[in-house]
Every structure is written in structure tokens, then in C-alpha cells.
Amino acid sequence: MAGSDSLPAFSRQVQAFLDMLWSERGLADNTLESYQQDLTAFTAFIAKHVNDLSKVTAVEIQLYLNNLHLDGMSSATVARRVSCLRQFFRWAVNHGVITKDPTSLLEAPRRMRQLPSALSEAEVDALLNIDTSKRLGLRDKAMLELLYATGLRVSELVQIKQADLSLRQGVVRVLGKGSKERLVPMGERALEAIQLYLDDQRPKLVHGLTQDAVFVTERGTPMTRQAFWYLIRRHARHAGINKKISPHMLRHCFATHLLDHGADLRVVQLLLGHSDLSTTQIYTHIARERLQALHADHHPRG
């Protein structure tokens, strides 16, 4: 059995691979961090069995993957780690670090297609029915209206700067995954809610301080993802919604409800900022099931 002294050699090879990803592919920091975490976990496990990358075989890799399953890791996450390992070992072969790719005959675990949850339109209406006369009501309504109107990721929502908003044109500029920019229309209700928040509540929250972030906390600091999670769950409870709700659920609602009302899939893809249409196509399954249920409930021959 190899000991922890084999880790430095593995670490150097992993770092060289990450350097290549950064310099040649220009991957975003979050993506690089995911690769690093996956490979660090793999090398820490594999160093207990072999002390050199060239000695890693499909047996050790399968043992590692079995261990992930025993730890309760989802098939989707295991599949992502398999993809990462394939790229790493392919790089190692191409750069002469090893002569054989131990992942070449490896089968990735089958990914079970899980449909994301979505609220009904009535439930969304209840969630967005916020009393704006209460403390922070204008801010909370503006954030939730914008999230549902645009399908933004919560990370994109909290990063919006004042310069990103064009209230006259009714669009918001979003910096998405891979530092890709897109313009997303906001809709009348979101525009109205944002305008009220900017005119009335935001100046009181920033206390005269210079602050670029559109959405801020009571201390005038930029809103965080964690704080918004708490915010949306609190409003869901007040609306009588018993489902386990998250900010990402409103993104699902945005896409699903657009498709329910006849929107083109490629338009939804652009609005969501998906680089691959196959990522967006999962929403067609939700829309289809929703329509089938409506047909069954209301059609005389359903």
C-alpha cells in the first residue's frame, strides 16, 4: 500500500493539468475549482493503493467510483467525476506522463434524468404577493419578481450592478457561467417593482454610501446567495407553500411556464444562458407532463 508521501507527485501532475485548462481553455474560476476538488479527492484516495500515476489501472478507478456510491454520492455527480478523470488521464497520455489511459474502457454510471421541481402559476402568484408596506417588502418583491421574470441564477441575481440595469429598454445585462454576457428582458411587473425599490427603499438601505450592487442588505452591503435562500423560504412559508423551495426553483418556473405558453425552446435556451440546447430540453418534459395532466383533468375524453 502506498502512503501519503505519494501525494506530492500526484499534486504536481494535477496542477500541471489545471494550468493547461486555465491557459488553453480559459475556463471560469468556479469550473477550475470543481476540477481541482474532484482530482484532489481522487488522488487522496488512489495514493492509498499506488504510488505512481502510471500504476493506476481501471481496477483502482472502479474501486474509487464504488466508494463514491457507497458514500451516497448521486449518479450525476459520479458521472461528472468520471468525465473529469477521463480528461485528466487523456492529458497525461498526450503529455507522456503515462502510456496507457486507464479510463479508456471505463463505463460512466447512467445518469437518471431528474425533472426539476416547479411551482404552479398560482403558487408563483402567491409567492410574489408580498406586502410592500412592510420592512424590506419593496426589496424582496423586486428580487423575486426579477428572478421569476428573467430565470436568472441566484448567483447572477446578487451580482447585478446598477450599470447592468436599463430600465428604459427594460433589460438587464447578466454575467453568466464562463463569464458569458447576455441581455434578458425584465417584463413590466419586474420593472415596476425594481423602480419602486430603487426610488424608495434602496437609498435608505445604503445610508448614503457608494454601493454598486443593486440589491443590498439592511446594512447596505451586497445581498448574498445565503441571505436570499433564507428570504425566499420565508416568503414561501408566508404564502402557504409547503414545497421545499429554493431560488433555483423560480428559474425552473420561468422556463416551464414559458414553454407551457408556447415559447420556442431555443428562445428559452438563450434567456437561460444555456450553451447546450440539450440542457434546456429537460424543461420540455416538465411542460409535456403538465399539459398531459391538464388534459386528463379537464378534457371530456381525458
Backbone torsions as a table, in degrees:
resi	resn	phi	psi	omega
1	MET	NA	137.6	179.5
2	ALA	-85.4	154.5	-179.4
3	GLY	-104.2	-173.7	-177.3
4	SER	-69.5	-12.7	179.6
5	ASP	-69.2	-10.8	177.8
6	SER	-82.5	-13.1	-176.9
7	LEU	-62.0	-41.8	-179.1
8	PRO	-56.0	-40.1	179.4
9	ALA	-64.7	-45.6	176.5
10	PHE	-59.4	-42.4	-176.8
11	SER	-62.0	-39.0	178.9
12	ARG	-64.2	-40.4	-180.0
13	GLN	-69.1	-39.9	176.7
14	VAL	-63.0	-42.9	-179.1
15	GLN	-65.2	-37.7	178.1
16	ALA	-63.8	-40.0	177.4
17	PHE	-64.0	-44.0	179.6
18	LEU	-65.1	-37.0	177.6
19	ASP	-62.3	-38.3	177.5
20	MET	-64.1	-43.5	179.6
21	LEU	-60.7	-40.0	-178.6
22	TRP	-70.5	-45.2	-173.5
23	SER	-79.2	-36.9	-174.2
24	GLU	-96.5	-32.6	-176.5
25	ARG	-105.1	-17.2	178.2
26	GLY	61.0	40.4	-178.5
27	LEU	-69.5	152.5	179.8
28	ALA	-67.3	157.0	-177.5
29	ASP	-58.4	-41.1	-179.3
30	ASN	-62.8	-38.5	179.4
31	THR	-68.3	-43.2	178.4
32	LEU	-62.1	-38.9	179.5
33	GLU	-64.5	-37.1	177.6
34	SER	-65.1	-44.3	176.5
35	TYR	-58.4	-44.5	-177.6
36	GLN	-63.8	-43.6	179.6
37	GLN	-63.4	-42.9	-179.8
38	ASP	-63.5	-44.6	-177.3
39	LEU	-73.4	-32.7	176.7
40	THR	-64.8	-42.1	177.8
41	ALA	-64.0	-41.2	-180.0
42	PHE	-64.8	-48.6	-176.9
43	THR	-66.7	-33.6	177.6
44	ALA	-64.5	-38.1	178.7
45	PHE	-72.5	-46.7	-172.6
46	ILE	-70.5	-26.6	180.0
47	ALA	-66.3	-16.0	176.6
48	LYS	-76.6	-13.0	-173.5
49	HIS	-116.7	-36.8	178.3
50	VAL	-136.4	157.5	-176.6
51	ASN	-112.8	12.6	-179.5
52	ASP	-152.4	141.4	-177.2
53	LEU	-60.6	-33.6	-178.1
54	SER	-68.3	-15.7	-178.9
55	LYS	-93.2	-3.6	179.1
56	VAL	-73.3	127.7	178.3
57	THR	-118.9	175.9	178.2
58	ALA	-61.7	-25.3	-180.0
59	VAL	-64.9	-48.2	179.2
60	GLU	-64.1	-39.2	-178.9
61	ILE	-67.2	-41.6	178.2
62	GLN	-64.5	-36.3	177.0
63	LEU	-62.3	-41.9	177.9
64	TYR	-62.4	-45.6	-179.4
65	LEU	-65.6	-39.5	176.6
66	ASN	-60.9	-37.8	179.7
67	ASN	-64.9	-36.8	177.7
68	LEU	-63.5	-42.4	179.1
69	HIS	-64.0	-40.2	178.8
70	LEU	-64.2	-30.0	178.2
71	ASP	-79.0	-1.5	176.6
72	GLY	87.9	14.7	180.0
73	MET	-70.9	141.3	-177.4
74	SER	-68.6	156.1	178.8
75	SER	-61.2	-34.7	-179.6
76	ALA	-64.3	-41.8	-179.8
77	THR	-70.7	-39.7	177.2
78	VAL	-62.4	-41.2	179.1
79	ALA	-61.9	-38.4	177.9
80	ARG	-64.4	-39.4	179.3
81	ARG	-68.4	-35.7	175.7
82	VAL	-62.0	-44.3	178.3
83	SER	-59.1	-42.3	178.6
84	CYS	-62.6	-43.8	-179.9
85	LEU	-65.1	-39.5	178.1
86	ARG	-58.7	-46.0	-179.4
87	GLN	-64.6	-40.9	-178.8
88	PHE	-63.8	-48.1	-176.9
89	PHE	-72.5	-30.9	174.6
90	ARG	-63.7	-40.9	176.4
91	TRP	-63.4	-42.5	-177.9
92	ALA	-62.5	-38.1	177.4
93	VAL	-67.8	-46.6	-177.7
94	ASN	-63.7	-25.2	-178.8
95	HIS	-103.7	13.6	173.9
96	GLY	71.7	13.6	178.4
97	VAL	-71.9	-38.0	176.0
98	ILE	-135.2	165.5	-178.3
99	THR	-102.8	-25.7	-179.7
100	LYS	-124.8	142.7	179.2
101	ASP	-92.1	109.4	-177.3
102	PRO	-71.1	-9.6	179.5
103	THR	-95.3	-1.2	-172.9
104	SER	-62.0	-32.5	-179.1
105	LEU	-104.9	9.1	-176.4
106	LEU	-80.1	136.5	177.0
107	GLU	-100.4	126.5	177.4
108	ALA	-71.3	145.8	176.7
109	PRO	-62.8	144.8	-179.9
110	ARG	-69.2	130.9	179.8
111	ARG	-87.7	123.7	176.8
112	MET	-80.5	127.4	-179.8
113	ARG	-75.0	113.4	178.8
114	GLN	-105.4	121.4	179.5
115	LEU	-75.0	127.6	177.2
116	PRO	-65.7	145.6	-180.0
117	SER	-72.1	152.1	177.3
118	ALA	-145.5	145.9	175.7
119	LEU	-82.6	156.2	172.1
120	SER	-73.1	165.9	178.9
121	GLU	-64.0	-34.4	177.8
122	ALA	-65.8	-39.8	178.6
123	GLU	-66.6	-38.8	177.0
124	VAL	-63.3	-42.5	177.8
125	ASP	-58.9	-41.7	179.0
126	ALA	-65.5	-40.4	179.6
127	LEU	-64.0	-38.4	-176.4
128	LEU	-84.9	-3.4	179.6
129	ASN	-82.6	69.2	-174.1
130	ILE	-94.6	137.2	177.6
131	ASP	-75.2	103.3	-175.6
132	THR	-77.0	-4.6	176.8
133	SER	-82.6	-13.7	-179.8
134	LYS	-85.2	166.4	-179.2
135	ARG	-55.5	126.5	178.1
136	LEU	66.1	11.4	-178.8
137	GLY	-62.7	-41.1	-179.7
138	LEU	-64.2	-41.5	179.4
139	ARG	-65.1	-47.6	-177.0
140	ASP	-62.9	-41.9	179.3
141	LYS	-64.7	-41.1	179.6
142	ALA	-61.5	-42.5	-178.6
143	MET	-67.0	-45.8	-177.5
144	LEU	-69.7	-39.8	177.2
145	GLU	-62.1	-42.4	-179.0
146	LEU	-67.4	-39.7	-179.2
147	LEU	-63.0	-44.4	-179.4
148	TYR	-72.3	-33.9	-177.0
149	ALA	-75.2	-20.5	-173.2
150	THR	-120.0	-19.6	-176.9
151	GLY	71.2	24.4	-179.3
152	LEU	-66.6	152.0	166.7
153	ARG	-73.0	152.8	-178.3
154	VAL	-62.7	-34.0	177.8
155	SER	-64.1	-34.4	178.1
156	GLU	-72.3	-38.1	-178.5
157	LEU	-62.0	-48.7	-174.7
158	VAL	-73.8	-14.5	-179.6
159	GLN	-92.6	-1.2	-177.6
160	ILE	-65.2	129.8	176.6
161	LYS	-101.7	162.2	-179.7
162	GLN	-58.7	-35.7	-179.6
163	ALA	-68.7	-15.9	-179.8
164	ASP	-81.0	-16.4	-178.0
165	LEU	-92.0	131.9	170.9
166	SER	-122.8	90.9	-176.2
167	LEU	-68.3	-30.7	179.3
168	ARG	-65.9	-43.5	179.8
169	GLN	-86.6	-13.6	178.2
170	GLY	73.4	32.9	-179.5
171	VAL	-131.5	158.7	174.5
172	VAL	-125.2	137.4	177.4
173	ARG	-90.8	128.0	-173.5
174	VAL	-120.8	136.0	173.9
175	LEU	-102.7	105.8	-174.2
176	GLY	-96.6	-159.2	-179.4
177	LYS	-62.4	144.0	-179.1
178	GLY	69.3	20.3	179.8
179	SER	57.1	32.5	178.3
180	LYS	-90.5	129.6	179.1
181	GLU	-89.6	147.3	171.9
182	ARG	-149.2	153.9	175.8
183	LEU	-104.9	129.3	-176.9
184	VAL	-125.0	127.1	176.3
185	PRO	-67.1	145.5	-173.1
186	MET	-98.7	-27.1	-177.5
187	GLY	85.6	156.6	-172.1
188	GLU	-66.0	-43.0	-176.8
189	ARG	-65.9	-42.0	178.4
190	ALA	-66.3	-41.1	178.3
191	LEU	-59.3	-46.1	-179.6
192	GLU	-62.1	-44.3	-178.8
193	ALA	-65.3	-40.9	179.3
194	ILE	-66.2	-41.8	-179.7
195	GLN	-61.5	-43.3	178.6
196	LEU	-63.2	-41.9	179.3
197	TYR	-63.9	-45.9	-178.3
198	LEU	-65.8	-36.7	-177.3
199	ASP	-77.7	-34.2	-170.3
200	ASP	-108.8	-60.4	-167.8
201	GLN	-86.9	-39.0	-176.2
202	ARG	-59.7	-44.5	178.8
203	PRO	-56.2	-33.1	178.9
204	LYS	-72.8	-32.3	-177.7
205	LEU	-75.4	-36.4	-177.1
206	VAL	-81.8	-10.2	174.7
207	HIS	54.6	36.6	178.4
208	GLY	78.7	1.0	179.8
209	LEU	-79.8	154.3	174.9
210	THR	-77.8	118.8	-176.9
211	GLN	-144.9	119.7	-177.9
212	ASP	-79.2	-30.7	-176.9
213	ALA	-63.0	134.9	179.5
214	VAL	-69.4	-47.2	-175.4
215	PHE	-102.7	123.3	-173.6
216	VAL	-128.1	164.5	177.3
217	THR	-86.3	-178.5	178.1
218	GLU	-63.9	-22.7	179.2
219	ARG	-87.3	-0.6	-179.9
220	GLY	84.0	6.5	178.5
221	THR	-91.2	159.1	-179.1
222	PRO	-59.1	140.1	175.5
223	MET	-60.4	142.0	177.9
224	THR	-107.4	162.1	177.6
225	ARG	-62.0	-40.5	-178.0
226	GLN	-64.5	-41.8	179.4
227	ALA	-65.3	-36.4	-179.5
228	PHE	-70.8	-34.3	174.8
229	TRP	-56.5	-47.6	179.8
230	TYR	-62.8	-41.9	-177.8
231	LEU	-60.4	-49.5	-175.0
232	ILE	-70.2	-33.7	178.6
233	ARG	-70.5	-36.3	177.4
234	ARG	-63.5	-43.7	-180.0
235	HIS	-69.9	-30.7	176.9
236	ALA	-65.5	-41.7	177.8
237	ARG	-62.4	-43.4	179.6
238	HIS	-63.8	-30.2	-179.7
239	ALA	-83.3	-2.8	179.8
240	GLY	77.4	22.1	178.8
241	ILE	-90.0	117.3	-174.7
242	ASN	-92.3	-5.9	179.5
243	LYS	-70.8	154.6	175.1
244	LYS	-75.1	102.6	-170.4
245	ILE	-100.4	151.2	177.3
246	SER	-144.3	162.7	176.3
247	PRO	-57.3	-35.2	-177.9
248	HIS	-66.8	-23.4	179.8
249	MET	-63.8	-34.8	178.2
250	LEU	-68.5	-29.7	173.8
251	ARG	-64.5	-41.8	176.6
252	HIS	-64.1	-40.6	179.5
253	CYS	-62.2	-43.7	178.9
254	PHE	-54.1	-51.4	-176.9
255	ALA	-68.3	-45.2	-176.8
256	THR	-64.1	-44.7	-177.1
257	HIS	-69.6	-33.6	174.5
258	LEU	-61.3	-45.7	-179.1
259	LEU	-68.2	-36.4	176.7
260	ASP	-58.4	-32.7	-177.3
261	HIS	-96.8	14.6	170.5
262	GLY	94.8	12.6	180.0
263	ALA	-66.9	148.7	177.5
264	ASP	-73.0	138.8	-176.6
265	LEU	-60.0	-38.1	-178.6
266	ARG	-69.9	-30.7	175.2
267	VAL	-65.7	-44.2	178.5
268	VAL	-62.2	-38.7	177.5
269	GLN	-58.4	-46.2	-180.0
270	LEU	-64.7	-42.3	-178.2
271	LEU	-66.5	-36.5	179.6
272	LEU	-77.6	-19.4	-177.9
273	GLY	79.6	25.5	176.7
274	HIS	-78.9	130.6	178.1
275	SER	-79.0	-24.1	-176.9
276	ASP	-119.0	128.0	-179.2
277	LEU	-61.9	-29.6	-178.5
278	SER	-62.6	-28.1	177.2
279	THR	-66.3	-35.8	-178.1
280	THR	-78.3	-28.0	-172.4
281	GLN	-63.6	-19.7	178.2
282	ILE	-60.2	-28.3	-179.2
283	TYR	-70.8	-23.2	177.9
284	THR	-66.6	-29.4	178.5
285	HIS	-68.7	-39.4	177.7
286	ILE	-63.9	-48.4	-178.7
287	ALA	-60.1	-41.6	-178.7
288	ARG	-64.1	-44.3	-179.6
289	GLU	-66.1	-37.4	178.3
290	ARG	-63.4	-44.3	-179.1
291	LEU	-67.2	-37.5	177.8
292	GLN	-64.2	-39.1	179.3
293	ALA	-66.8	-41.2	178.2
294	LEU	-62.7	-40.9	179.5
295	HIS	-63.7	-44.7	-178.9
296	ALA	-63.5	-36.2	-176.4
297	ASP	-79.2	-32.3	-167.7
298	HIS	-119.2	-19.0	-178.8
299	HIS	-81.4	137.0	-177.4
300	PRO	-60.6	-23.0	177.4
301	ARG	-113.6	23.3	-178.9
302	GLY	-67.6	NA	NA
